Amino acid sequence: MSKSKQMDTSRRSFIKKGAMASSILLVPRHVLGGVGYTAPSDRLHLAAIGAGGKGRSDILNASVNGRERVVALCDVDFSGSAKGSIENFPKAKLFDDYRKMLDSVKNLDAVTISTPDHVHGPAAKYAMERGIHVYVQKPMTHNIREARMLTEMAREKKIVTQMGNQGGSNPLLNMVQKWVDSGMLGKISKVEVWTNRPVWPQGGAFPQPDESSKPSALNWDQWLGPAEYKPYTPNLHPFSWRGWWDYGTGALGDVGCHLIDIPFRTLGLKYPTDAECSVGSVFSQMWSPDYHPEGCPASSFITLHFGATEKTKSPIKMTWSDGGIRPSHPDIIPADHDIGGKNSSNGVLIHGEKGIISTNINDSSPIMPKLYLNDGTTEFGPEVEENDEPEYGHQRKWVDACKAGFNSPEHLGLTSSFDYAGPMTETVLMGNLAIRSYMLRKENSEGNMDFYARKKLLWDGENMRITNLEEANQFVGRTYREGWEM
């Protein structure tokens, strides 16, 4: 073996296992280049699956201003926003199939995955099977079964993981946590979460295929990935896929992992015990010609219940509403104060017997957390949010953990490793399971179509099963196209 190959092999072993490396191969930084210098052999070899849009910022932040080495980029269309990643990393090899990239690029340490939701699970699994650390955009997976599978695989294979809900690294969460832990709210029994999403077309008919309009640079087959094959359909790529179950996870998948993260984390919640929903627009009309069970509704209202935890001491009722539907303004909060975020368009209210926490610190335009107590006491976060790193260092902290190794203090300090992000993602996706079950219908004895599944669904979280409606369990996982199975 050549000397260069020996060095590269030792470098990858050092980074992946967090073990002590030979002083011959890893010269101390202070000897080579002073404070802050990173030896070439101590640089992570990174790649991106999804290099445009959010994928560009993810891999850019993971590179830590060039501290780490980006060796490969994968995207189904480099003619769009992914061009920016090529400009950022001109030496990176380019691929349109992540499987070919992961199989051919040697000594790859870690990969960011920033694709449409339906590719998250298969891509992460393919990387993890090869011992590669993964950073996966929210939601962690397209369905509950995939989330459980990846959570268990990360432990088994000792993979350092992080989900891209960067608000989980926002230091202002510590303020919310302090209010909860100190008992200032008293017994907590209710949480309300809401959003103005969807902000993309959702709730209508599936767009018509049109092969003649397919961009020449787009690898449509790779974009479809595990989903059933369909001819090229305009407007799905690069954004409107979110509203269709084959590819996206609707408003919940888009922003639920940001907003629900706040109460799930600070209250120490586990799997919900049940879920029920109602939906708006044409989806509620039994005889509407616009009935489209393959698409997400324009609006929905979800109710989840959780058992008591060490932090709540009592069961919790959580409601989620989207499509612009928001909770009533609490009497305890002055009428001219926003609830949640700016213009009250997205937010979280945590209700206790002594007061309310109002916050939205995980959104793209955060408002500082606010505490309102029944006795008139208030406590607000700072007027201006201070953040010295892009996205609170969420990607950089994952990179540091990859270098330190599995179960290192850096790894255990991550805010959204799969040990946490997996159960939280399952909770978010329970809302979608309820929505999809709500749309189940069959012909009744009178020859009419009956929406027979509109009831509270009882959930056995440990075994991932609805216990009182077998037909609903089809939505725990999905059917995969041949060659993309998990």
C-alpha positions as CSV (number, residue, x, y, z in Angstrom):
1,M,0.0,0.0,0.0
2,S,1.3,3.5,-0.9
3,K,2.1,6.0,1.8
4,S,-0.7,8.3,0.6
5,K,-3.3,5.5,0.8
6,Q,-2.0,4.5,4.3
7,M,-2.5,8.1,5.4
8,D,-6.0,8.3,4.0
9,T,-7.0,5.0,5.5
10,S,-5.8,6.1,8.9
11,R,-7.5,9.5,8.5
12,R,-10.9,7.8,7.9
13,S,-10.4,5.4,10.8
14,F,-9.6,8.3,13.1
15,I,-12.6,10.3,12.1
16,K,-15.1,7.5,12.0
17,K,-14.2,5.8,15.2
18,G,-12.9,8.7,17.3
19,A,-9.8,6.6,18.1
20,M,-6.3,7.9,18.8
21,A,-4.4,8.4,15.5
22,S,-0.7,8.0,14.9
23,S,1.3,11.1,15.5
24,I,3.2,10.3,12.3
25,L,0.0,10.7,10.3
26,L,-1.7,13.5,12.2
27,V,0.7,16.3,12.9
28,P,-0.6,18.6,15.7
29,R,-2.3,21.7,14.2
30,H,-0.2,24.1,16.2
31,V,3.0,22.7,14.7
32,L,1.7,22.9,11.1
33,G,-0.2,26.1,10.9
34,G,-0.9,27.8,14.2
35,V,-4.2,28.2,16.0
36,G,-7.2,27.1,14.0
37,Y,-5.2,25.2,11.4
38,T,-6.7,21.9,10.2
39,A,-4.3,19.3,9.0
40,P,-5.2,17.8,5.6
41,S,-5.5,14.4,7.2
42,D,-7.8,15.7,9.8
43,R,-10.4,17.0,7.4
44,L,-13.7,15.3,6.9
45,H,-14.5,14.1,3.4
46,L,-18.0,15.3,2.8
47,A,-20.6,14.9,0.1
48,A,-24.1,16.2,-0.5
49,I,-27.2,14.4,-1.8
50,G,-29.3,17.3,-3.0
51,A,-27.0,20.3,-3.7
52,G,-29.6,23.0,-4.6
53,G,-31.8,25.1,-2.4
54,K,-31.6,24.0,1.2
55,G,-29.0,21.4,0.1
56,R,-26.6,24.2,-0.8
57,S,-26.8,25.8,2.6
58,D,-26.5,22.5,4.4
59,I,-23.3,21.4,2.6
60,L,-21.9,24.9,2.8
61,N,-22.5,25.1,6.5
62,A,-21.1,21.6,7.0
63,S,-17.9,22.6,5.2
64,V,-17.3,25.2,8.0
65,N,-15.9,27.8,5.7
66,G,-13.6,25.4,4.0
67,R,-12.4,23.7,7.1
68,E,-13.7,20.4,5.8
69,R,-13.3,19.0,2.3
70,V,-16.4,18.6,0.0
71,V,-15.4,15.9,-2.4
72,A,-18.7,15.1,-4.2
73,L,-22.1,16.5,-5.0
74,C,-25.2,14.7,-6.1
75,D,-28.3,16.3,-7.7
76,V,-30.9,15.3,-10.2
77,D,-30.6,18.7,-11.9
78,F,-27.4,20.8,-11.8
79,S,-28.9,23.5,-14.1
80,G,-30.9,25.2,-11.3
81,S,-29.9,26.3,-7.8
82,A,-27.4,23.4,-7.5
83,K,-25.1,25.5,-9.8
84,G,-24.3,27.5,-6.7
85,S,-22.8,24.4,-5.0
86,I,-20.6,23.8,-8.0
87,E,-19.3,27.3,-7.7
88,N,-18.7,26.8,-4.0
89,F,-16.9,23.5,-4.4
90,P,-15.4,23.4,-8.0
91,K,-13.2,20.4,-7.2
92,A,-16.1,18.1,-6.1
93,K,-17.1,15.2,-8.4
94,L,-20.7,15.4,-9.7
95,F,-23.3,12.7,-9.7
96,D,-27.0,12.4,-10.5
97,D,-27.4,9.0,-8.7
98,Y,-26.5,9.0,-5.0
99,R,-26.1,5.2,-5.1
100,K,-23.3,5.5,-7.7
101,M,-21.7,8.3,-5.6
102,L,-21.7,6.4,-2.4
103,D,-20.3,3.3,-4.0
104,S,-17.6,5.0,-6.1
105,V,-16.2,7.9,-3.9
106,K,-13.6,6.3,-1.6
107,N,-13.0,7.3,2.0
108,L,-16.2,9.3,2.3
109,D,-16.9,10.2,5.9
110,A,-20.2,12.0,6.0
111,V,-23.0,13.1,3.8
112,T,-25.8,15.7,3.9
113,I,-29.2,14.7,2.5
114,S,-31.4,17.5,1.4
115,T,-33.9,16.0,-1.1
116,P,-37.6,15.8,-1.3
117,D,-39.0,13.9,1.7
118,H,-39.6,10.6,-0.1
119,V,-35.8,10.1,-0.7
120,H,-34.6,10.9,2.8
121,G,-35.0,7.3,4.2
122,P,-33.6,5.3,1.2
123,A,-30.6,7.7,0.8
124,A,-29.8,7.7,4.5
125,K,-30.1,3.9,4.8
126,Y,-27.8,3.5,1.7
127,A,-25.2,5.7,3.3
128,M,-25.4,4.3,6.8
129,E,-25.0,0.7,5.5
130,R,-21.6,1.9,4.2
131,G,-20.6,3.4,7.5
132,I,-21.1,7.0,6.5
133,H,-22.4,9.5,8.9
134,V,-25.6,11.3,7.9
135,Y,-27.2,14.7,8.2
136,V,-30.8,14.5,7.0
137,Q,-33.2,17.4,6.4
138,K,-36.5,17.4,8.2
139,P,-38.7,15.5,8.3
140,M,-36.1,12.7,9.0
141,T,-38.2,10.3,6.8
142,H,-41.3,10.1,4.7
143,N,-43.1,7.7,7.1
144,I,-43.0,6.2,10.6
145,R,-41.5,2.8,9.7
146,E,-38.5,4.5,8.0
147,A,-37.9,6.7,11.0
148,R,-37.8,3.7,13.4
149,M,-35.6,1.8,11.0
150,L,-33.0,4.5,10.8
151,T,-33.0,5.2,14.5
152,E,-32.2,1.6,15.3
153,M,-29.7,1.4,12.5
154,A,-27.8,4.4,13.7
155,R,-27.3,2.8,17.1
156,E,-26.4,-0.6,15.6
157,K,-23.8,0.8,13.2
158,K,-22.6,3.6,15.4
159,I,-23.4,6.3,12.9
160,V,-23.3,10.0,14.0
161,T,-26.6,11.5,12.9
162,Q,-28.4,14.9,12.9
163,M,-31.8,16.0,11.5
164,G,-32.0,19.4,9.9
165,N,-34.4,21.1,12.4
166,Q,-31.8,23.8,13.1
167,G,-34.0,25.5,15.7
168,G,-33.2,22.7,18.0
169,S,-29.8,24.2,18.4
170,N,-31.2,27.7,19.1
171,P,-29.9,28.7,22.6
172,L,-33.1,30.4,23.4
173,L,-34.7,27.0,23.8
174,N,-32.8,27.0,27.1
175,M,-35.0,29.8,28.3
176,V,-38.2,27.8,27.5
177,Q,-36.7,24.8,29.2
178,K,-35.9,26.8,32.3
179,W,-39.4,28.1,32.6
180,V,-40.8,24.5,32.3
181,D,-38.2,22.9,34.6
182,S,-38.6,25.5,37.3
183,G,-42.3,24.9,37.6
184,M,-43.3,28.5,36.8
185,L,-46.2,27.3,34.7
186,G,-47.4,24.7,37.3
187,K,-49.0,21.6,35.9
188,I,-49.0,21.7,32.1
189,S,-51.8,20.0,30.3
190,K,-52.3,21.6,26.8
191,V,-50.1,22.6,23.9
192,E,-51.3,24.4,20.7
193,V,-49.2,24.5,17.6
194,W,-50.2,26.1,14.3
195,T,-48.8,27.3,10.9
196,N,-49.8,29.3,7.8
197,R,-48.5,26.5,5.6
198,P,-49.1,25.3,3.0
199,V,-47.6,28.1,0.9
200,W,-47.5,25.9,-2.2
201,P,-50.4,24.5,-4.3
202,Q,-52.2,21.9,-2.2
203,G,-55.7,20.4,-2.0
204,G,-56.6,20.2,-5.7
205,A,-56.2,17.8,-8.6
206,F,-52.9,16.1,-9.4
207,P,-51.1,18.0,-12.3
208,Q,-51.2,16.4,-15.7
209,P,-48.0,14.7,-17.0
210,D,-46.3,16.4,-19.9
211,E,-43.1,14.6,-21.1
212,S,-42.5,17.3,-23.7
213,S,-41.8,19.9,-21.1
214,K,-39.2,17.9,-19.1
215,P,-36.0,19.9,-18.6
216,S,-33.2,18.3,-20.5
217,A,-30.9,18.4,-17.5
218,L,-33.3,16.7,-15.1
219,N,-32.9,13.0,-14.3
220,W,-36.6,12.4,-13.7
221,D,-36.2,8.7,-12.8
222,Q,-33.8,9.5,-10.0
223,W,-36.1,12.3,-8.8
224,L,-38.9,9.8,-8.5
225,G,-36.7,7.4,-6.6
226,P,-38.8,5.0,-4.5
227,A,-42.1,6.4,-5.7
228,E,-44.2,4.7,-8.3
229,Y,-43.1,5.6,-11.8
230,K,-45.1,8.4,-13.5
231,P,-44.3,10.3,-16.7
232,Y,-42.7,13.7,-16.2
233,T,-45.2,16.0,-14.4
234,P,-44.5,19.7,-14.4
235,N,-44.4,21.8,-11.2
236,L,-43.5,18.9,-8.9
237,H,-39.8,19.6,-9.1
238,P,-38.3,21.6,-7.4
239,F,-41.0,22.6,-4.8
240,S,-44.7,21.7,-5.3
241,W,-44.0,18.0,-4.5
242,R,-44.7,18.8,-0.8
243,G,-48.5,18.5,-1.3
244,W,-48.5,14.9,-2.7
245,W,-48.2,11.9,-0.5
246,D,-45.9,10.0,-2.9
247,Y,-43.2,12.6,-2.4
248,G,-44.0,15.0,0.4
249,T,-45.5,15.1,3.9
250,G,-47.5,18.3,3.6
251,A,-47.5,21.2,6.1
252,L,-46.7,18.9,9.0
253,G,-43.6,17.6,7.3
254,D,-42.4,21.0,6.2
255,V,-42.7,22.9,9.5
256,G,-44.0,20.5,12.1
257,C,-40.4,19.3,12.9
258,H,-39.6,22.9,13.8
259,L,-42.6,23.8,15.8
260,I,-43.6,20.5,17.4
261,D,-39.9,20.1,18.4
262,I,-40.3,22.9,21.0
263,P,-42.9,21.2,23.2
264,F,-41.7,17.7,22.4
265,R,-38.2,18.6,23.6
266,T,-39.0,20.8,26.6
267,L,-41.7,18.6,28.0
268,G,-39.9,15.3,27.4
269,L,-42.7,13.8,25.4
270,K,-42.7,10.3,24.0
271,Y,-44.9,8.5,21.4
272,P,-48.5,9.8,21.4
273,T,-51.2,7.4,22.5
274,D,-53.8,8.4,19.9
275,A,-54.5,10.7,17.0
276,E,-57.6,12.2,15.3
277,C,-58.2,14.8,12.7
278,S,-60.5,16.8,10.5
279,V,-59.7,18.4,7.2
280,G,-61.0,21.4,5.3
281,S,-61.7,22.3,1.7
282,V,-62.9,19.8,-0.9
283,F,-61.6,16.9,1.1
284,S,-64.6,17.0,3.5
285,Q,-67.1,16.7,0.7
286,M,-68.2,13.1,0.2
287,W,-69.5,13.6,-3.3
288,S,-67.0,16.2,-4.5
289,P,-65.4,15.5,-7.9
290,D,-62.3,17.0,-6.5
291,Y,-61.7,14.1,-4.0
292,H,-58.0,13.4,-4.3
293,P,-56.7,11.0,-1.6
294,E,-53.2,11.1,-3.2
295,G,-52.8,14.7,-2.1
296,C,-52.6,16.6,1.2
297,P,-55.6,18.7,2.2
298,A,-55.6,22.5,2.0
299,S,-56.0,22.7,5.8
300,S,-56.2,20.2,8.7
301,F,-56.7,20.1,12.5
302,I,-55.0,17.3,14.4
303,T,-55.3,16.3,18.1
304,L,-52.6,14.1,19.8
305,H,-52.5,12.9,23.4
306,F,-49.4,12.0,25.4
307,G,-48.9,10.3,28.7
308,A,-47.5,12.1,31.7
309,T,-43.7,12.6,31.7
310,E,-41.2,13.6,34.4
311,K,-41.5,17.2,33.3
312,T,-45.3,17.4,32.9
313,K,-46.6,15.2,35.7
314,S,-49.9,14.9,33.8
315,P,-51.2,13.9,30.4
316,I,-50.8,16.4,27.6
317,K,-53.2,17.3,24.8
318,M,-51.5,18.7,21.7
319,T,-53.4,20.3,18.8
320,W,-52.0,21.1,15.4
321,S,-53.7,23.3,12.8
322,D,-52.5,24.4,9.4
323,G,-53.8,26.2,6.3
324,G,-53.9,29.5,8.3
325,I,-56.2,28.2,11.1
326,R,-54.8,29.3,14.4
327,P,-55.9,29.1,18.1
328,S,-57.9,31.8,19.8
329,H,-55.9,34.6,21.4
330,P,-55.5,33.7,25.1
331,D,-57.1,36.3,27.5
332,I,-53.8,36.4,29.6
333,I,-51.9,37.7,26.6
334,P,-52.5,41.4,25.7
335,A,-54.6,41.7,22.5
336,D,-51.9,43.8,20.7
337,H,-49.2,41.1,21.3
338,D,-48.6,38.5,18.6
339,I,-49.0,35.0,19.7
340,G,-46.2,32.6,18.5
341,G,-44.4,34.3,15.6
342,K,-44.7,37.5,13.6
343,N,-48.4,38.3,12.8
344,S,-49.3,35.2,14.8
345,S,-48.9,33.2,11.6
346,N,-46.9,30.3,13.1
347,G,-46.3,29.4,16.7
348,V,-46.6,27.4,19.9
349,L,-48.6,28.0,23.0
350,I,-47.7,25.9,26.1
351,H,-50.6,26.2,28.7
352,G,-50.0,25.6,32.4
353,E,-52.2,26.2,35.4
354,K,-50.2,29.3,36.3
355,G,-49.6,30.8,32.8
356,I,-48.6,30.4,29.2
357,I,-45.4,30.3,27.1
358,S,-45.8,31.8,23.7
359,T,-42.9,31.2,21.2
360,N,-41.9,30.5,17.7
361,I,-38.1,30.4,18.0
362,N,-37.6,27.6,15.5
363,D,-39.1,29.4,12.5
364,S,-37.1,31.3,9.8
365,S,-38.2,34.6,11.3
366,P,-38.2,33.9,15.0
367,I,-39.8,35.9,17.8
368,M,-38.3,35.7,21.2
369,P,-40.0,33.4,23.8
370,K,-42.5,35.1,26.1
371,L,-43.8,34.0,29.5
372,Y,-47.2,35.3,30.8
373,L,-48.3,34.3,34.3
374,N,-51.7,34.7,35.7
375,D,-50.5,37.0,38.5
376,G,-49.3,39.6,35.9
377,T,-45.7,38.6,35.8
378,T,-44.0,38.5,32.4
379,E,-40.6,37.5,31.2
380,F,-39.4,37.9,27.6
381,G,-36.4,36.9,25.7
382,P,-34.0,39.4,24.2
383,E,-35.3,41.9,21.6
384,V,-32.6,40.9,19.1
385,E,-31.5,37.4,18.6
386,E,-27.8,36.9,18.7
387,N,-26.4,34.1,16.5
388,D,-22.7,34.0,15.7
389,E,-23.0,31.0,13.3
390,P,-25.3,30.1,10.4
391,E,-28.3,28.2,11.7
392,Y,-26.9,28.1,15.3
393,G,-24.0,25.9,14.2
394,H,-26.4,23.0,13.7
395,Q,-24.4,21.5,10.8
396,R,-21.0,22.4,12.3
397,K,-21.8,20.7,15.6
398,W,-22.7,17.5,13.6
399,V,-19.4,17.7,11.7
400,D,-17.5,18.1,15.0
401,A,-19.3,15.1,16.4
402,C,-18.4,13.0,13.3
403,K,-14.7,13.8,14.0
404,A,-15.0,13.1,17.7
405,G,-16.8,9.8,17.2
406,F,-19.9,7.9,18.2
407,N,-20.9,8.3,21.8
408,S,-18.3,11.1,22.3
409,P,-19.4,14.2,24.3
410,E,-19.8,16.0,21.0
411,H,-22.1,13.3,19.7
412,L,-24.1,13.0,22.9
413,G,-24.5,16.8,22.9
414,L,-26.2,17.0,19.5
415,T,-29.7,18.4,19.7
416,S,-31.3,16.3,16.9
417,S,-29.5,13.0,16.6
418,F,-31.8,10.2,15.5
419,D,-32.2,9.0,19.1
420,Y,-34.2,12.2,19.6
421,A,-35.2,13.1,16.0
422,G,-36.6,9.6,15.3
423,P,-39.4,9.6,17.9
424,M,-40.1,13.2,17.3
425,T,-40.5,12.6,13.6
426,E,-42.8,9.7,14.3
427,T,-45.0,12.0,16.3
428,V,-45.1,14.6,13.5
429,L,-46.0,11.9,10.9
430,M,-48.7,10.5,13.2
431,G,-50.7,13.6,12.1
432,N,-50.3,12.6,8.5
433,L,-51.4,9.0,9.3
434,A,-54.5,10.4,10.8
435,I,-55.2,12.6,7.7
436,R,-54.7,9.8,5.3
437,S,-56.9,7.5,7.3
438,Y,-59.6,10.2,7.4
439,M,-59.8,9.9,3.6
440,L,-60.4,6.2,3.6
441,R,-63.8,5.3,2.2
442,K,-65.8,2.3,0.8
443,E,-69.2,1.5,-0.5
444,N,-71.7,0.8,2.3
445,S,-74.8,-1.5,2.2
446,E,-76.9,1.3,0.7
447,G,-74.5,1.8,-2.2
448,N,-73.2,5.1,-1.0
449,M,-69.5,5.9,-0.3
450,D,-68.8,5.9,3.4
451,F,-65.8,7.6,5.1
452,Y,-65.6,4.8,7.7
453,A,-62.3,5.7,9.4
454,R,-63.2,9.1,10.9
455,K,-62.6,8.4,14.5
456,K,-59.9,8.6,17.1
457,L,-57.0,6.2,16.2
458,L,-55.4,4.4,19.1
459,W,-51.6,4.1,18.7
460,D,-49.3,1.4,20.1
461,G,-46.1,3.4,19.7
462,E,-43.6,0.7,20.7
463,N,-45.0,-1.7,18.0
464,M,-46.0,1.0,15.5
465,R,-49.6,-0.1,15.1
466,I,-53.1,1.4,15.1
467,T,-55.0,-1.0,17.3
468,N,-58.6,-0.1,16.5
469,L,-58.5,0.3,12.7
470,E,-56.3,-2.2,10.8
471,E,-56.7,-0.4,7.4
472,A,-54.9,2.7,8.9
473,N,-51.7,0.7,9.3
474,Q,-51.0,0.8,5.6
475,F,-49.9,4.4,6.2
476,V,-47.2,3.4,8.8
477,G,-44.9,2.6,5.8
478,R,-45.1,2.8,2.1
479,T,-44.8,0.7,-1.1
480,Y,-41.4,1.1,-2.8
481,R,-40.6,1.0,-6.5
482,E,-38.4,-2.0,-7.4
483,G,-34.8,-1.2,-6.8
484,W,-35.5,1.4,-4.1
485,E,-36.8,-0.9,-1.3
486,M,-35.9,-0.3,2.4
